[in-house]
């Protein structure tokens, strides 16, 4: 016999699990102060053997990802404004 859990127990747990997964993926973004940037720096350090070069590369990658996100966000906002009817 298989016991099933009530919905009021499984639904919040599934919701919390999905939030936890999202936060974990967000932390892996390669912006340097975030955890993903530190992981990227450590990988680059292992490849190059030079921590300063790895830090510079991780910082450059973080800056470019932040710039890309800013441009994308501004583009979406501008397209939303332009789609509005001016009636």
C-alpha positions as CSV (number, residue, x, y, z in Angstrom):
1,X,0.0,0.0,0.0
2,X,1.4,3.4,-1.0
3,X,0.6,6.3,1.2
4,X,-0.1,9.7,-0.5
5,X,0.6,13.0,1.1
6,X,-2.2,15.6,1.3
7,X,-2.2,18.4,-1.2
8,X,-1.8,21.0,1.5
9,X,1.5,19.5,2.4
10,X,2.9,18.8,-1.1
11,X,1.9,22.0,-2.7
12,X,3.9,24.4,-0.4
13,X,6.8,22.0,-0.5
14,X,6.8,22.0,-4.3
15,X,6.5,25.7,-4.4
16,X,9.5,26.2,-2.0
17,X,11.5,23.7,-4.0
18,X,10.9,25.7,-7.2
19,X,11.9,28.9,-5.5
20,X,15.0,27.3,-4.1
21,X,16.0,26.1,-7.6
22,X,15.5,29.5,-9.1
23,X,17.6,31.2,-6.4
24,X,20.3,28.6,-7.0
25,X,20.4,29.2,-10.7
26,X,20.4,33.0,-10.2
27,X,23.4,32.7,-7.9
28,X,25.3,30.9,-10.7
29,X,25.1,34.0,-13.0
30,X,28.7,34.9,-13.8
31,X,28.7,38.4,-12.3
32,X,31.9,38.5,-10.2
33,X,30.6,39.4,-6.8
34,X,27.9,36.7,-7.1
35,X,28.7,33.1,-6.5
36,X,28.8,32.3,-10.2
37,X,31.5,34.9,-10.7
38,X,33.6,33.3,-8.0
39,X,33.1,29.9,-9.6
40,X,34.1,31.4,-13.0
41,X,37.2,33.0,-11.4
42,X,38.3,29.8,-9.8
43,X,37.9,27.9,-13.1
44,X,39.9,30.6,-14.9
45,X,42.5,30.6,-12.2
46,X,42.9,26.8,-12.6
47,X,43.3,27.1,-16.3
48,X,45.6,30.1,-16.4
49,X,47.5,29.7,-13.1
50,X,47.2,33.5,-12.6
51,X,44.7,34.8,-10.1
52,X,45.0,38.4,-11.3
53,X,44.2,37.5,-14.9
54,X,41.4,35.3,-13.8
55,X,39.9,38.1,-11.7
56,X,40.1,40.6,-14.5
57,X,38.4,38.1,-16.9
58,X,35.7,37.4,-14.3
59,X,35.1,41.1,-13.7
60,X,34.9,41.7,-17.5
61,X,32.4,38.9,-17.9
62,X,30.4,40.3,-15.0
63,X,30.3,43.8,-16.4
64,X,29.3,42.5,-19.9
65,X,26.5,40.4,-18.4
66,X,25.2,43.4,-16.4
67,X,25.4,45.6,-19.4
68,X,23.5,43.1,-21.5
69,X,20.8,42.8,-18.9
70,X,20.4,46.6,-18.6
71,X,20.1,47.0,-22.4
72,X,17.6,44.1,-22.6
73,X,15.5,45.6,-19.8
74,X,15.5,49.0,-21.3
75,X,14.6,47.6,-24.7
76,X,11.7,45.7,-23.2
77,X,10.5,48.8,-21.4
78,X,10.8,50.9,-24.6
79,X,9.0,48.4,-26.7
80,X,6.2,48.2,-24.1
81,X,5.8,52.0,-24.2
82,X,5.8,52.1,-28.0
83,X,3.2,49.4,-28.2
84,X,0.7,51.4,-26.1
85,X,-2.1,53.0,-28.0
86,X,-2.0,56.8,-27.7
87,X,-5.8,57.2,-28.3
